[in-house]
């Protein structure tokens, strides 16, 4: 019997962990697709490709041409476009499809969150009075804060923000997580941060700033996920592996 061909749309820790587990199985042949936006991506345990597909139609053609049996969306929780295209491509091709999404962070006692639906809303939520802002949303949407030039920004990203923001007061930090709470607390204190802007990505790697903000009583503007409700979703790599077993089980193949 041939191996099951699996396309994993990746770029997250969970995608790499899932690919590692599948690489150890004799019955699976996986390809990990990366968006190609990180200058120096980490080494991966399975063959990879980089770049887009040309929308949902392009992804559907790729799935059919390469004879994939399963599509797994393990992209970043805020990679809305590729997730949308993946759902459409799976519908076009009729191949099994599910998403691996880590659980969201939940507000705890002491948190001072203002939840918003988008990054532009986050910029607006900062208000008109000048504040010291820690911008921890990555580089691609940082430009939205040019609409609020009255604030002072500390901007952290994996790769440089280019072009830099057209605001009078901005400093940039290049760093890759995980970020520990103690170090985040020191960063917030040293830079006199009054507001943290973050995306509700979930997981532990970047939660340190949220815990540190809670301890220091710092306000957080939290950009919440806007995910479709009609996509089958699991929250852990273990559950993803269990679903792979289920989808490739003899009962499923017979349509039982």
ChimeraX attribute file (.defattr): number of C-alpha atoms within 10 A of each C-alpha:
attribute: neighborCount
match mode: 1-to-1
recipient: residues
	/A:1	4
	/A:2	8
	/A:3	12
	/A:4	17
	/A:5	18
	/A:6	24
	/A:7	24
	/A:8	24
	/A:9	25
	/A:10	23
	/A:11	22
	/A:12	17
	/A:13	17
	/A:14	21
	/A:15	25
	/A:16	21
	/A:17	15
	/A:18	23
	/A:19	24
	/A:20	15
	/A:21	14
	/A:22	19
	/A:23	17
	/A:24	12
	/A:25	10
	/A:26	10
	/A:27	14
	/A:28	16
	/A:29	20
	/A:30	23
	/A:31	20
	/A:32	23
	/A:33	22
	/A:34	20
	/A:35	16
	/A:36	13
	/A:37	12
	/A:38	11
	/A:39	9
	/A:40	9
	/A:41	10
	/A:42	10
	/A:43	9
	/A:44	13
	/A:45	18
	/A:46	15
	/A:47	13
	/A:48	16
	/A:49	12
	/A:50	11
	/A:51	10
	/A:52	13
	/A:53	16
	/A:54	12
	/A:55	15
	/A:56	21
	/A:57	16
	/A:58	14
	/A:59	21
	/A:60	23
	/A:61	16
	/A:62	16
	/A:63	21
	/A:64	16
	/A:65	9
	/A:66	11
	/A:67	14
	/A:68	19
	/A:69	20
	/A:70	21
	/A:71	22
	/A:72	25
	/A:73	24
	/A:74	29
	/A:75	24
	/A:76	21
	/A:77	23
	/A:78	16
	/A:79	14
	/A:80	15
	/A:81	10
	/A:82	20
	/A:83	23
	/A:84	16
	/A:85	19
	/A:86	24
	/A:87	22
	/A:88	17
	/A:89	24
	/A:90	20
	/A:91	14
	/A:92	15
	/A:93	15
	/A:94	13
	/A:95	16
	/A:96	17
	/A:97	22
	/A:98	20
	/A:99	22
	/A:100	26
	/A:101	23
	/A:102	21
	/A:103	14
	/A:104	15
	/A:105	16
	/A:106	8
	/A:107	11
	/A:108	10
	/A:109	6
	/A:110	13
	/A:111	18
	/A:112	18
	/A:113	20
	/A:114	15
	/A:115	17
	/A:116	18
	/A:117	13
	/A:118	14
	/A:119	22
	/A:120	17
	/A:121	15
	/A:122	22
	/A:123	21
	/A:124	14
	/A:125	15
	/A:126	22
	/A:127	12
	/A:128	11
	/A:129	8
	/A:130	13
	/A:131	16
	/A:132	20
	/A:133	23
	/A:134	25
	/A:135	24
	/A:136	17
	/A:137	20
	/A:138	16
	/A:139	18
	/A:140	13
	/A:141	11
	/A:142	21
	/A:143	18
	/A:144	15
	/A:145	22
	/A:146	15
	/A:147	12
	/A:148	18
	/A:149	17
	/A:150	18
	/A:151	21
	/A:152	19
	/A:153	24
	/A:154	20
	/A:155	22
	/A:156	21
	/A:157	19
	/A:158	15
	/A:159	17
	/A:160	17
	/A:161	19
	/A:162	10
	/A:163	8
	/A:164	14
	/A:165	18
	/A:166	12
	/A:167	16
	/A:168	12
	/A:169	13
	/A:170	18
	/A:171	13
	/A:172	14
	/A:173	13
	/A:174	11
	/A:175	12
	/A:176	12
	/A:177	12
	/A:178	11
	/A:179	15
	/A:180	16
	/A:181	18
	/A:182	12
	/A:183	13
	/A:184	19
	/A:185	20
	/A:186	12
	/A:187	16
	/A:188	22
	/A:189	14
	/A:190	9
	/A:191	13
	/A:192	13
	/A:193	22
	/A:194	18
	/A:195	22
	/A:196	24
	/A:197	25
	/A:198	23
	/A:199	26
	/A:200	22
	/A:201	22
	/A:202	16
	/A:203	14
	/A:204	13
	/A:205	14
	/A:206	21
	/A:207	21
	/A:208	19
	/A:209	25
	/A:210	26
	/A:211	19
	/A:212	21
	/A:213	26
	/A:214	20
	/A:215	13
	/A:216	16
	/A:217	14
	/A:218	18
	/A:219	19
	/A:220	25
	/A:221	23
	/A:222	24
	/A:223	23
	/A:224	20
	/A:225	17
	/A:226	11
	/A:227	13
	/A:228	11
	/A:229	7
	/A:230	7
	/A:231	13
	/A:232	12
	/A:233	19
	/A:234	19
	/A:235	14
	/A:236	15
	/A:237	21
	/A:238	13
	/A:239	13
	/A:240	21
	/A:241	15
	/A:242	12
	/A:243	15
	/A:244	20
	/A:245	12
	/A:246	13
	/A:247	16
	/A:248	15
	/A:249	12
	/A:250	11
	/A:251	10
	/A:252	11
	/A:253	10
	/A:254	7
	/A:255	7
	/A:256	6
